[in-house]
Amino acid sequence: MNIHEYQAKELLRKEGVPIPPGEVASTPEEVEKLAAQYGGTVVVKAQVHAGGRGKAGGVKLAKNPGEAKELGQKIIGMTIKDLPVQKVLVTPAADIASEAYVGIILDRVSKKPVFMVSPAGGIDIEEVAAKTPEKILKLPVDTRYGLQPYQANRLGYFLFDDPKKVKQAAKIMTQLYAAFMKNGCSLAEINPLVVTPAGDVVALDAKMVIDDNELDRHPEIAALRDESAEAPSEVDARNANLTFIKLDGDVGCVVNGAGLAMATMDLVKYYGGDPANFLDIGGSSNPEKVVNALRIITADPNVKAILFNIFGGITRTDDVANGIVTATKQNPLKVPIVIRLTGTNEEIAMKILQENGFSASSDMDEAVKKAVELAKGGQAA
Amino acid sequence: MSIFIDNDTTLIVQGITGRDGSFHTKQMMEYGTKVVGGVTPGKGGQKFEEKVPIFNTVADAVAATNANTSVIYVPPNYAADAILEAADAGVKFIVCITEGVPVLDMTRVYPFVKEKGARLLGPNCPGLITPGKSKVGIIPGRICTPGNVGVVSRSGTLTYEVVYQLTRAGIGQSTCVGIGGDPINGTNFIDCLAAFEKDPETKAVAMMGEIGGSDEQDAAEFVKNHMTKPVVGFIAGQTAPPGRRMGHAGAIISGHGATAADKIAAFEAAGMGVARRPIDFVELIQARLK
């Protein structure tokens, strides 16, 4: 789960990371008021879950409250990478002597959180990694021991020579690591970490991504979710415990298992169609999940045919069959449905479907081809 | 022969009395797996299906049964503890089916398991099956048939799909392994490829990867440099949009080399066969078994 910059900064402040003041506003008037309150030049920053906000015109300086209000009018309501900006962060502009990058990612290869720090901050770290890898220090942390003081020092010395700055930086490393662990992050980033002309090391921007699997034990973090930043159908699906991603095609897909769901989408494309979505009803499915899945998919006006592809393992295919029957009794379908199911309790499932007037196949390619044809308005073979 | 499990596998089930645990324990017993014990704290002394003794702890279960393998069906927030408990009790092969385990938990678990000299498969995986001998996990036994193709995959149901197609075409399997869809897992593609290379019964390998990470590229490199047996690969997620987590925690296009096209190119560069559809495995494998 992504959280906004202002939320990430709040979590970092709790650990003691020095961050200049800032408040969030959702109307131009609020922006103006905050600018007046801070006095001097302020930065108005779009709060959206997208990188490259600056390049997209979502981060601007205002010299006075009047300018700030104008910027508020421009930025609030703009879209950055298809995402609507509904809030901006207003913060006093900082004087910058130098910029560094500090981040922690959960690394798949070392199977540890890995610090990445670079004195070349403020820019895209992937670009630095590709062009000048020697400017990046990578340091894995064994979470059983946590970040050790010597490691924090080493990271600090990679960024600075002046012992005073190293000391401040090392403290920030420890605080960033604490925030990463405490909040169940898969990424935590300060970019840029700046040195002010007075020699203070402070965080000017922050980004955090939370591991979705952590949200159950961190309800206070789960509460930070900004549903207005997501497609309504995806919010609906998540509340129904389904993994759903909306796409632009016309074949609505209901599949169990992420790998098979992706392979099904790919096969729709292979046979000349376009998937309308990724939808994984998961394991241990109960009929209710299928009812919700059908409701969400049929709410998409682009969907011209529905394709079920269920291979029962932990999912019992009879649960799915019961779900299809219940859902279509509640809300009769307006588009054709193609059902493919096989695996655990297949005989029972087939019987349930037949008794209720559905036909089902056990062949994936056949079912996908048929769904693609039906979505195109053709007759199924 | 086979990899990781065979007739000598003696299994305990952690979470044997839960909905999924009990359902799949029955299926494993029906398949012929030697289920020698179960663990559910508070139910020690009882019996599962009037046959399998239940213990309060894994240590008790191992002491009484000498089990060498454990399978875990406990809720996500308890999975890390269950894996640590199994490794600490001396279990050498631990299979964690549980989906949704916090990834940071795995950063503590993985090094501990390694230090104990145990192998972990999963989490968030369907387990594995050596057709006709033993199954540990949730792969439906009826779709498999004994033979000499090794199958390894990051996905559960996609594994079933391919195995089912192979079986329908009369191509049997030596062992089918689901390594799981999480970013940090206990066993990766290379571990399985190396085991298949050593296994005299395996003549060819079918491998199903997906978007995210670079495990497939590492595997392709391994195939090129260390394998004499033919490997056919497939990548799921060619139509996946970048930056979105496609169900599996690890299936997200971000960073270098994470796209389906990158991985397919690595397979081709390693001289592997590339299946464009799951059904293509049948022909590609058949051609390589001749």
HADDOCK unambig.tbl for C-alpha pairs under 7 A between the chains (distance, minus, plus):
assign (segid A and resid 108 and name CA) (segid B and resid 183 and name CA) 5.52 0.50 0.50
assign (segid A and resid 108 and name CA) (segid B and resid 184 and name CA) 5.51 0.50 0.50
assign (segid A and resid 111 and name CA) (segid B and resid 107 and name CA) 5.86 0.50 0.50
assign (segid A and resid 111 and name CA) (segid B and resid 184 and name CA) 5.78 0.50 0.50
assign (segid A and resid 112 and name CA) (segid B and resid 107 and name CA) 5.43 0.50 0.50
assign (segid A and resid 143 and name CA) (segid B and resid 107 and name CA) 6.36 0.50 0.50
assign (segid A and resid 143 and name CA) (segid B and resid 108 and name CA) 5.89 0.50 0.50
assign (segid A and resid 144 and name CA) (segid B and resid 108 and name CA) 5.60 0.50 0.50
assign (segid A and resid 184 and name CA) (segid B and resid 104 and name CA) 6.93 0.50 0.50
assign (segid A and resid 211 and name CA) (segid B and resid 102 and name CA) 6.94 0.50 0.50
assign (segid A and resid 213 and name CA) (segid B and resid 100 and name CA) 5.19 0.50 0.50
assign (segid A and resid 213 and name CA) (segid B and resid 101 and name CA) 6.05 0.50 0.50
assign (segid A and resid 213 and name CA) (segid B and resid 102 and name CA) 4.80 0.50 0.50
assign (segid A and resid 214 and name CA) (segid B and resid 102 and name CA) 5.39 0.50 0.50
assign (segid A and resid 243 and name CA) (segid B and resid 247 and name CA) 5.83 0.50 0.50
assign (segid A and resid 257 and name CA) (segid B and resid 156 and name CA) 6.58 0.50 0.50
assign (segid A and resid 257 and name CA) (segid B and resid 157 and name CA) 5.59 0.50 0.50
assign (segid A and resid 258 and name CA) (segid B and resid 246 and name CA) 6.48 0.50 0.50
assign (segid A and resid 258 and name CA) (segid B and resid 247 and name CA) 4.98 0.50 0.50
assign (segid A and resid 258 and name CA) (segid B and resid 248 and name CA) 5.89 0.50 0.50
assign (segid A and resid 259 and name CA) (segid B and resid 155 and name CA) 4.95 0.50 0.50
assign (segid A and resid 259 and name CA) (segid B and resid 157 and name CA) 6.80 0.50 0.50
assign (segid A and resid 259 and name CA) (segid B and resid 158 and name CA) 5.50 0.50 0.50
assign (segid A and resid 259 and name CA) (segid B and resid 236 and name CA) 6.22 0.50 0.50
assign (segid A and resid 260 and name CA) (segid B and resid 157 and name CA) 5.64 0.50 0.50
assign (segid A and resid 260 and name CA) (segid B and resid 158 and name CA) 4.50 0.50 0.50
assign (segid A and resid 262 and name CA) (segid B and resid 236 and name CA) 5.47 0.50 0.50
assign (segid A and resid 262 and name CA) (segid B and resid 237 and name CA) 4.89 0.50 0.50
assign (segid A and resid 263 and name CA) (segid B and resid 236 and name CA) 4.97 0.50 0.50
assign (segid A and resid 263 and name CA) (segid B and resid 237 and name CA) 6.39 0.50 0.50
assign (segid A and resid 265 and name CA) (segid B and resid 239 and name CA) 6.52 0.50 0.50
assign (segid A and resid 266 and name CA) (segid B and resid 237 and name CA) 6.57 0.50 0.50
assign (segid A and resid 266 and name CA) (segid B and resid 238 and name CA) 5.86 0.50 0.50
assign (segid A and resid 266 and name CA) (segid B and resid 239 and name CA) 5.60 0.50 0.50
assign (segid A and resid 267 and name CA) (segid B and resid 277 and name CA) 6.71 0.50 0.50
assign (segid A and resid 280 and name CA) (segid B and resid 247 and name CA) 6.67 0.50 0.50
assign (segid A and resid 311 and name CA) (segid B and resid 157 and name CA) 5.91 0.50 0.50
assign (segid A and resid 313 and name CA) (segid B and resid 138 and name CA) 5.90 0.50 0.50
assign (segid A and resid 313 and name CA) (segid B and resid 139 and name CA) 5.88 0.50 0.50
assign (segid A and resid 313 and name CA) (segid B and resid 140 and name CA) 5.71 0.50 0.50
assign (segid A and resid 314 and name CA) (segid B and resid 138 and name CA) 6.16 0.50 0.50
assign (segid A and resid 343 and name CA) (segid B and resid 140 and name CA) 6.79 0.50 0.50
assign (segid A and resid 344 and name CA) (segid B and resid 140 and name CA) 6.84 0.50 0.50
